[in-house]
Amino acid sequence: ARELRVPVRRHHAVAATPRPRAAIQMSRAEGERPARASRQHDNPVGAVLVSQSTYRILRDLYAIRLGIFQVCLASLTAAVVLSVVVATTIARPLRALRDEANAILDGRGRLKGSFQRSLRRDEIGDLSRALHELTGRIEQYQSFLDSFAADVSHEFKNPLASIRNAAEILAETEDPAARIRFHRMVQAEVGRMERLLSDLNEMTRIDAGLEREEQHTVSLTDLLERVCEGYRLRGSPVGFVFECPSDPISVRASEERLAQVFENLLDNAASFSPAGAAVRIRLEREQGAVSVSVSDEGPGIPDEHFARIFDRFFTWRPQSAGGNRTHTGLGLSIVRTIVEGYGGTVTARNNPSPSGGSTFTVRLPASRTGVYRKEAPEGG
């Protein structure tokens, strides 16, 4: 209890029985503390004791402490529940992905499996499916490398065997005509190996990073005109007809790579076309893309070869189209690699016209195309 002592002083005036008057005023707004005491006598004659119980204050303090305890208990419970949820929905699936990642590689670092495709509809499921697709692509590329190495070995085995046989015969024969013939055979096979090595080196450079090469705005109209004119100057036995719109069409790419694409296509068309035939090149703008088609008048593509014409080292040429010529089988594969590296597509089809032949079409997306008109000079 709180106490308040208020002194009462005696009045100096002469009186038989002084009657001091003391007025005590309490301020309820300040927690019932006494505000002040007014007195009329200077000499104290007694004291007034005022007390108040603190039960209500203690009760309020207890309620506050109980509320704090309840909040802490609820927070602890929520933390425990959240930890359990995290452990079952996040930590455990992540540990499973980690274990799968450690298990899909063998001692040489090669893939021997893939991530399991999860059916979860959350971020962990998205991550699992993305890893599954990633390992699938890596497996495909790994299989491609294995088959590519086998194809390269096979392609080199044939000319090496011819060179070895020719060298053995040259060591045994004394006939000058035979020695000249086998000497030319050796030279031809060595030239074939050189072309094969050059094409393989080109494929490696393209695969290593086509997009990292320097790119500029290239006018397809001017580029195709130069390529066609180059074939005419070489004295090609076939003619070249180039058709294009009046407005020049340009793309952003490497001019060297685009020239390589169209030179391979024109070389392929010219090799299949008979003497005096025409190879037609058409440049046009399509919906959201630009296309370049190269049509020949050759025998066309057999149905059984459509799925393989763009494969590496695949080559097929009938005798009427120069089947005795040596080809590496990498020309169309290089075309597809460059075009797809720029986000485009290349397709092949047989012509429905009576003259026959086939048409190869290259399409580049609109993100790489644009029409650039020359500005008229001032005052013109």
C-alpha positions as CSV (number, residue, x, y, z in Angstrom):
1,A,0.0,0.0,0.0
2,R,1.1,3.5,-0.6
3,E,1.0,6.1,2.2
4,L,0.8,9.9,2.1
5,R,1.6,11.9,5.2
6,V,0.4,15.5,5.2
7,P,1.5,17.7,8.1
8,V,-0.9,20.0,9.7
9,R,0.5,23.2,11.3
10,R,-1.0,25.2,14.2
11,H,-2.2,28.7,13.6
12,H,-0.3,31.4,15.6
13,A,-3.5,33.3,16.4
14,V,-4.6,33.2,20.1
15,A,-7.5,30.8,20.4
16,A,-8.6,28.6,23.2
17,T,-9.1,25.6,21.0
18,P,-7.6,26.1,17.5
19,R,-9.4,24.3,14.8
20,P,-7.0,23.7,11.9
21,R,-8.5,23.1,8.6
22,A,-6.7,21.0,6.0
23,A,-8.0,20.3,2.6
24,I,-6.4,17.4,0.7
25,Q,-7.0,17.3,-3.0
26,M,-6.4,14.1,-4.9
27,S,-5.7,13.9,-8.7
28,R,-7.5,10.9,-10.1
29,A,-6.0,11.4,-13.5
30,E,-2.5,10.7,-12.2
31,G,-3.3,7.3,-10.6
32,E,-4.9,8.8,-7.5
33,R,-1.7,10.4,-6.3
34,P,-2.2,13.4,-4.0
35,A,-1.8,16.6,-6.0
36,R,-1.3,19.1,-3.2
37,A,-2.4,19.9,0.3
38,S,-3.6,23.4,1.2
39,R,-3.2,24.5,4.8
40,Q,-4.0,27.5,6.8
41,H,-1.9,26.8,9.9
42,D,1.9,27.0,10.0
43,N,2.4,24.7,13.1
44,P,1.7,21.0,12.6
45,V,-0.7,19.5,15.0
46,G,-1.1,16.0,13.4
47,A,-0.8,13.9,10.2
48,V,-3.2,12.3,7.8
49,L,-2.4,8.9,6.4
50,V,-3.7,7.9,2.9
51,S,-3.2,4.4,1.5
52,Q,-4.1,2.5,-1.8
53,S,-4.0,-1.2,-2.7
54,T,-1.7,-2.3,-5.6
55,Y,-3.7,-5.4,-6.5
56,R,-5.0,-4.0,-9.7
57,I,-1.5,-3.1,-10.9
58,L,-0.2,-6.6,-10.1
59,R,-3.1,-8.1,-12.0
60,D,-2.3,-6.0,-15.1
61,L,1.4,-7.0,-14.9
62,Y,0.4,-10.7,-14.6
63,A,-1.8,-10.4,-17.7
64,I,1.0,-8.8,-19.7
65,R,3.5,-11.5,-18.7
66,L,1.0,-14.2,-19.5
67,G,0.5,-12.7,-23.0
68,I,4.2,-12.5,-23.7
69,F,4.5,-16.2,-22.6
70,Q,1.7,-17.2,-24.9
71,V,3.3,-15.3,-27.9
72,C,6.6,-17.0,-27.2
73,L,5.0,-20.4,-27.0
74,A,3.1,-19.9,-30.2
75,S,6.2,-18.7,-32.0
76,L,8.1,-21.8,-30.8
77,T,5.4,-24.1,-32.0
78,A,5.2,-22.4,-35.4
79,A,9.0,-22.7,-35.7
80,V,8.9,-26.4,-35.0
81,V,6.0,-27.0,-37.4
82,L,7.8,-25.0,-40.1
83,S,11.0,-26.9,-39.6
84,V,9.1,-30.2,-40.1
85,V,7.4,-28.9,-43.2
86,V,10.7,-27.7,-44.6
87,A,12.4,-31.0,-43.8
88,T,9.7,-33.0,-45.6
89,T,9.0,-30.8,-48.6
90,I,12.3,-29.1,-49.4
91,A,15.3,-30.5,-47.6
92,R,14.5,-34.2,-48.2
93,P,13.8,-33.8,-52.0
94,L,17.0,-31.7,-52.4
95,R,19.0,-34.4,-50.7
96,A,17.5,-36.9,-53.1
97,L,18.5,-34.8,-56.0
98,R,22.0,-34.5,-54.6
99,D,22.2,-38.3,-54.3
100,E,21.0,-38.8,-57.8
101,A,23.6,-36.3,-59.1
102,N,26.4,-38.2,-57.4
103,A,25.1,-41.5,-58.7
104,I,24.6,-40.7,-62.4
105,L,28.4,-40.2,-63.1
106,D,30.9,-43.1,-63.3
107,G,34.5,-43.0,-62.4
108,R,35.5,-41.4,-65.7
109,G,32.9,-38.6,-65.4
110,R,30.6,-40.1,-68.1
111,L,26.8,-40.3,-67.6
112,K,25.4,-43.7,-66.7
113,G,21.9,-42.6,-65.9
114,S,19.6,-39.6,-65.6
115,F,17.5,-37.8,-63.0
116,Q,14.1,-39.2,-62.3
117,R,11.3,-37.1,-63.6
118,S,9.3,-35.8,-60.7
119,L,5.5,-35.3,-60.6
120,R,5.6,-32.6,-58.0
121,R,3.9,-29.3,-59.0
122,D,6.3,-27.0,-57.2
123,E,9.7,-25.5,-57.7
124,I,11.4,-28.7,-56.6
125,G,9.4,-30.6,-59.3
126,D,10.4,-28.0,-61.9
127,L,14.0,-28.4,-60.9
128,S,13.8,-32.2,-61.1
129,R,12.2,-32.1,-64.6
130,A,14.8,-29.5,-65.8
131,L,17.6,-31.7,-64.6
132,H,16.0,-34.7,-66.3
133,E,15.8,-32.9,-69.6
134,L,19.4,-31.6,-69.2
135,T,20.8,-35.1,-68.6
136,G,18.8,-36.4,-71.5
137,R,20.4,-33.8,-73.8
138,I,23.8,-34.6,-72.4
139,E,23.2,-38.3,-73.1
140,Q,22.3,-37.5,-76.7
141,Y,25.4,-35.4,-77.1
142,Q,27.5,-38.1,-75.6
143,S,26.0,-40.6,-77.9
144,F,26.6,-38.3,-80.8
145,L,30.3,-37.9,-79.9
146,D,30.7,-41.7,-79.7
147,S,29.1,-42.2,-83.1
148,F,31.0,-39.2,-84.5
149,A,34.3,-40.7,-83.5
150,A,33.3,-44.0,-85.0
151,D,32.3,-42.2,-88.3
152,V,35.5,-40.3,-88.4
153,S,37.5,-43.5,-87.9
154,H,35.5,-45.2,-90.7
155,E,36.0,-42.2,-93.1
156,F,39.7,-42.2,-92.6
157,K,40.0,-46.0,-92.7
158,N,38.9,-46.2,-96.4
159,P,41.5,-43.8,-97.9
160,L,44.2,-45.1,-95.7
161,A,43.5,-48.6,-96.9
162,S,43.6,-47.4,-100.5
163,I,46.9,-45.6,-99.9
164,R,48.4,-48.7,-98.2
165,N,47.4,-51.0,-101.1
166,A,48.7,-48.6,-103.7
167,A,52.0,-48.2,-101.8
168,E,52.4,-52.0,-101.7
169,I,51.7,-52.3,-105.4
170,L,54.1,-49.5,-106.2
171,A,56.8,-51.3,-104.3
172,E,56.3,-54.5,-106.4
173,T,55.5,-53.3,-109.9
174,E,58.0,-52.0,-112.5
175,D,55.4,-51.0,-115.1
176,P,55.6,-47.2,-115.6
177,A,52.0,-46.9,-116.5
178,A,50.9,-48.8,-113.4
179,R,53.2,-46.8,-111.2
180,I,51.7,-43.5,-112.6
181,R,48.2,-44.8,-112.1
182,F,48.7,-45.9,-108.5
183,H,50.7,-42.7,-107.7
184,R,47.7,-40.7,-108.9
185,M,45.5,-42.9,-106.7
186,V,47.6,-42.1,-103.7
187,Q,47.5,-38.4,-104.4
188,A,43.7,-38.5,-104.8
189,E,43.2,-40.3,-101.5
190,V,45.5,-37.9,-99.7
191,G,43.5,-35.0,-101.2
192,R,40.3,-36.6,-99.9
193,M,41.8,-36.9,-96.4
194,E,42.9,-33.2,-96.5
195,R,39.4,-32.2,-97.5
196,L,37.9,-34.3,-94.8
197,L,40.3,-32.8,-92.2
198,S,39.4,-29.3,-93.3
199,D,35.7,-30.0,-93.1
200,L,36.1,-31.6,-89.6
201,N,38.0,-28.6,-88.4
202,E,35.3,-26.3,-89.7
203,M,32.6,-28.3,-87.9
204,T,34.6,-28.1,-84.7
205,R,34.9,-24.3,-85.0
206,I,31.2,-24.0,-85.6
207,D,30.2,-26.2,-82.7
208,A,32.7,-24.4,-80.4
209,G,30.8,-21.1,-80.6
210,L,29.0,-19.8,-83.6
211,E,27.3,-17.0,-81.7
212,R,30.6,-15.7,-80.3
213,E,31.9,-14.9,-83.8
214,E,31.7,-11.3,-84.9
215,Q,28.4,-10.4,-86.6
216,H,27.4,-7.6,-88.9
217,T,24.5,-6.5,-90.9
218,V,24.8,-8.5,-94.2
219,S,22.8,-7.8,-97.3
220,L,21.5,-11.1,-98.5
221,T,20.8,-9.6,-101.9
222,D,24.4,-8.5,-102.5
223,L,25.8,-11.7,-101.0
224,L,23.8,-14.1,-103.2
225,E,24.6,-12.0,-106.3
226,R,28.4,-12.3,-105.5
227,V,28.1,-16.0,-104.9
228,C,26.3,-16.6,-108.1
229,E,28.7,-14.5,-110.1
230,G,31.6,-16.4,-108.6
231,Y,30.2,-19.7,-109.9
232,R,29.6,-18.1,-113.3
233,L,33.3,-17.0,-113.5
234,R,34.5,-20.5,-112.7
235,G,32.9,-21.7,-115.9
236,S,30.3,-23.9,-114.3
237,P,28.5,-26.2,-116.8
238,V,25.1,-25.1,-115.3
239,G,23.4,-21.7,-115.2
240,F,22.4,-19.8,-112.2
241,V,19.2,-17.7,-112.0
242,F,18.8,-15.4,-109.1
243,E,15.4,-13.9,-108.2
244,C,15.0,-11.3,-105.4
245,P,12.5,-8.5,-104.4
246,S,13.2,-4.9,-105.2
247,D,13.9,-4.0,-101.6
248,P,17.2,-5.3,-100.3
249,I,16.9,-7.8,-97.4
250,S,19.6,-7.9,-94.8
251,V,20.3,-10.1,-91.8
252,R,22.6,-9.8,-88.8
253,A,25.2,-12.6,-88.9
254,S,28.7,-13.5,-90.0
255,E,29.0,-12.9,-93.7
256,E,31.6,-15.6,-94.0
257,R,29.3,-18.2,-92.5
258,L,26.3,-17.2,-94.6
259,A,28.5,-17.4,-97.7
260,Q,29.6,-20.8,-96.6
261,V,26.0,-21.9,-96.3
262,F,24.9,-20.7,-99.8
263,E,28.1,-21.9,-101.5
264,N,27.6,-25.4,-100.1
265,L,23.9,-25.4,-101.3
266,L,24.8,-24.1,-104.8
267,D,27.7,-26.6,-105.0
268,N,25.3,-29.4,-104.1
269,A,22.7,-28.3,-106.6
270,A,25.3,-27.9,-109.4
271,S,26.7,-31.3,-108.8
272,F,23.3,-33.0,-109.2
273,S,22.2,-30.9,-112.2
274,P,23.0,-32.0,-115.7
275,A,25.1,-29.8,-118.0
276,G,23.1,-26.9,-119.4
277,A,20.5,-27.1,-116.6
278,A,19.6,-24.1,-114.5
279,V,20.0,-23.7,-110.7
280,R,17.4,-21.2,-109.4
281,I,18.0,-19.1,-106.3
282,R,15.0,-17.3,-104.9
283,L,15.2,-14.7,-102.0
284,E,11.9,-13.6,-100.5
285,R,10.4,-12.3,-97.3
286,E,7.9,-14.5,-95.5
287,Q,5.7,-14.0,-92.4
288,G,8.1,-13.3,-89.6
289,A,11.1,-14.7,-91.6
290,V,13.3,-14.5,-94.7
291,S,13.8,-17.5,-96.9
292,V,16.4,-18.5,-99.5
293,S,15.5,-21.5,-101.8
294,V,17.9,-23.3,-104.1
295,S,16.3,-25.5,-106.7
296,D,18.1,-27.9,-109.1
297,E,17.0,-30.1,-112.0
298,G,18.7,-33.3,-110.9
299,P,17.3,-36.7,-110.1
300,G,15.8,-35.6,-106.8
301,I,16.1,-37.3,-103.4
302,P,15.0,-40.9,-102.8
303,D,12.4,-41.3,-100.1
304,E,14.6,-43.5,-98.0
305,H,17.3,-40.8,-97.8
306,F,15.2,-37.8,-96.7
307,A,15.9,-38.5,-93.0
308,R,19.6,-38.7,-93.5
309,I,20.6,-36.1,-96.0
310,F,21.7,-33.6,-93.3
311,D,23.6,-36.3,-91.3
312,R,27.4,-36.0,-91.0
313,F,29.4,-38.1,-93.5
314,F,26.2,-39.2,-95.4
315,T,26.6,-39.0,-99.1
316,W,24.6,-40.4,-102.0
317,R,25.1,-39.6,-105.7
318,P,24.0,-41.6,-108.7
319,Q,26.3,-42.1,-111.6
320,S,24.3,-39.6,-113.6
321,A,25.1,-36.9,-111.1
322,G,28.8,-37.5,-110.8
323,G,28.7,-40.5,-108.5
324,N,32.4,-41.2,-109.1
325,R,33.4,-37.9,-107.5
326,T,34.7,-37.9,-103.9
327,H,32.7,-36.1,-101.3
328,T,33.1,-35.9,-97.6
329,G,29.4,-35.9,-96.8
330,L,29.8,-32.8,-94.5
331,G,28.6,-30.0,-96.7
332,L,24.8,-30.2,-95.9
333,S,25.6,-31.0,-92.3
334,I,27.7,-27.7,-92.1
335,V,24.7,-25.9,-93.6
336,R,22.3,-27.2,-91.0
337,T,24.7,-26.5,-88.1
338,I,25.2,-22.8,-89.2
339,V,21.5,-22.1,-89.9
340,E,20.3,-23.7,-86.7
341,G,23.0,-21.8,-84.8
342,Y,21.3,-18.6,-86.0
343,G,17.9,-19.9,-84.9
344,G,16.8,-20.8,-88.4
345,T,15.8,-24.0,-90.2
346,V,16.8,-25.7,-93.4
347,T,14.5,-28.2,-95.2
348,A,14.6,-30.2,-98.4
349,R,11.8,-31.5,-100.8
350,N,11.5,-32.9,-104.3
351,N,10.1,-30.6,-106.9
352,P,6.7,-31.4,-108.3
353,S,7.5,-30.0,-111.7
354,P,8.2,-32.3,-114.7
355,S,11.9,-31.3,-114.7
356,G,12.2,-32.9,-111.4
357,G,15.1,-32.0,-109.0
358,S,15.0,-30.9,-105.4
359,T,14.7,-27.7,-103.5
360,F,16.6,-26.7,-100.3
361,T,15.1,-23.8,-98.3
362,V,16.9,-21.8,-95.6
363,R,14.7,-19.8,-93.3
364,L,16.0,-17.2,-90.8
365,P,13.8,-15.7,-88.1
366,A,12.5,-12.2,-88.1
367,S,14.8,-11.3,-85.2
368,R,17.7,-11.4,-87.6
369,T,16.1,-9.8,-90.6
370,G,15.2,-6.3,-91.7
371,V,14.6,-4.1,-94.7
372,Y,17.1,-1.4,-95.3
373,R,16.2,1.2,-97.9
374,K,18.8,3.6,-99.2
375,E,18.0,7.2,-98.3
376,A,17.5,9.6,-101.2
377,P,20.2,12.3,-101.3
378,E,19.1,15.8,-100.2
379,G,17.6,17.8,-103.0
380,G,17.0,14.7,-105.1
